[in-house]
């Protein structure tokens, strides 16, 4: 993403680091993370996508989560 990164481990956990001014890390706040942090809210993740100031996550139940900026409908 723009100024942030997402990673997915083999157990389906989402990890994040970087700028979070739009909530794009999905941590429920807008505080940036300067150390890699596991997202405690999301489990059994299959796919991730990091956009400019938003993120998309697909879990094993087929649910899609979107978080971050929605300035242009993303």
RODO-2510 file (C-alpha; in nm, 4 decimals, decimal comma):
residues 74
     n   res          X          Y          Z
     1     x     0,0000     0,0000     0,0000
     2     x     0,0946     0,3649     0,0183
     3     x     0,3275     0,3971     0,3202
     4     x     0,2085     0,0688     0,4788
     5     x     0,2507    -0,3048     0,4282
     6     x     0,0362    -0,6104     0,4927
     7     x     0,1578    -0,9688     0,5241
     8     x    -0,0218    -1,2995     0,5540
     9     x     0,1331    -1,5930     0,7411
    10     x     0,0737    -1,9645     0,6847
    11     x    -0,1737    -1,9796     0,9766
    12     x    -0,4021    -1,7182     0,8171
    13     x    -0,3022    -1,4284     1,0416
    14     x    -0,2792    -1,0755     0,9020
    15     x     0,0283    -0,8713     0,9947
    16     x     0,0698    -0,4995     0,9305
    17     x     0,3142    -0,2130     0,9664
    18     x     0,3305     0,1523     0,8679
    19     x     0,1022     0,4493     0,8212
    20     x    -0,2539     0,4045     0,9480
    21     x    -0,3969     0,7563     0,9207
    22     x    -0,7070     0,6263     0,7391
    23     x    -0,7418     0,3045     0,9412
    24     x    -0,6035     0,0994     0,6525
    25     x    -0,4321    -0,1463     0,8881
    26     x    -0,7700    -0,2628     1,0207
    27     x    -0,6727    -0,2225     1,3854
    28     x    -0,9750    -0,0150     1,4843
    29     x    -0,7801     0,3085     1,5216
    30     x    -0,5749     0,5559     1,3190
    31     x    -0,2427     0,5134     1,5018
    32     x     0,0543     0,4185     1,2871
    33     x     0,2518     0,1021     1,3704
    34     x     0,6302     0,1169     1,3678
    35     x     0,6762    -0,2537     1,4472
    36     x     0,5050    -0,5372     1,2636
    37     x     0,1783    -0,6105     1,4428
    38     x    -0,0671    -0,9001     1,4155
    39     x    -0,4255    -0,7928     1,3571
    40     x    -0,6180    -0,9406     1,6537
    41     x    -0,9607    -0,9025     1,4884
    42     x    -0,9153    -1,1073     1,1707
    43     x    -0,8484    -1,4819     1,1515
    44     x    -0,8385    -1,7522     0,8836
    45     x    -0,7417    -1,5032     0,6136
    46     x    -0,6855    -1,6370     0,2622
    47     x    -0,6047    -1,3279     0,0547
    48     x    -0,5078    -0,9653     0,1109
    49     x    -0,4760    -0,6549    -0,1019
    50     x    -0,3158    -0,3248     0,0015
    51     x    -0,4297    -0,0192    -0,1906
    52     x    -0,3393     0,3498    -0,1667
    53     x    -0,5060     0,4181     0,1725
    54     x    -0,7298     0,1115     0,1992
    55     x    -0,7082    -0,2664     0,2370
    56     x    -0,9202    -0,5643     0,1350
    57     x    -0,9148    -0,9007     0,3109
    58     x    -1,0838    -1,2322     0,2221
    59     x    -1,1361    -1,4912     0,4953
    60     x    -1,1937    -1,8659     0,4688
    61     x    -1,5724    -1,8220     0,5051
    62     x    -1,5838    -1,6063     0,1919
    63     x    -1,6316    -1,2783     0,3799
    64     x    -1,4575    -0,9721     0,2396
    65     x    -1,3478    -0,6945     0,4750
    66     x    -1,2572    -0,3442     0,3595
    67     x    -1,0988    -0,0803     0,5773
    68     x    -0,9270     0,2533     0,5352
    69     x    -1,0128     0,5481     0,3165
    70     x    -1,3399     0,5473     0,1247
    71     x    -1,2897     0,8875    -0,0343
    72     x    -1,3531     0,7508    -0,3852
    73     x    -1,5760     0,4530    -0,3007
    74     x    -1,2948     0,2052    -0,2497
***
